[in-house]
Amino acid sequence: MLERLVHDQLSEFLTFNNILTSSQAAFRKLNSTTTSLISSTDHWHENMDNNKMNLAIFLDLRKALDTVDHSILIKKLNSYGIVDRTGGGFESYLTNRTQFCTLNGNKSKQRKVTCGIPQGSCLGPLLFIIYLNDFEIAFNIQEHLCR
């Protein structure tokens, strides 16, 4: 229940402060991959009408939530003014976790989880899109440098 409350407040904060890029469609209300594809297709047609080239890069991040670097995510949250308001709650949520596997009744040793977002949480997808939020900015900068 606490995680849902944090999710709702964080989502409201991101929306109110217009932090997430408008092209981010995943895990957002009233958006979907279809929304993203329609927007991209319109942009590509506009470029073609203006004799511009299109370059598309599609990434399929296998086990995407497992790839999140905790320190980078914490820095991004801090840059949006989020960590200071929670008193370090996100860092506590992400760090000092352990995991183990069970196969045929045999348990592995516990190991510390050094990256990734907890699976099955309502907060995980929102933290993931915050983690990816500046990808578009990086590509737009590159686009301007190539002109």
Secondary structure by P-SEA (a helix, b strand, c coil): caaaaaaaaaaaaaaaacccccccccccccccaaaaaaaaaaaaaaaaaacbbbbbbbbbcccccccccaaaaaaaaaaacccccccaaaaaaccccccccccccccccbbbbcccccccccaaaaaaaaaacaaaaaaaaaaaaac
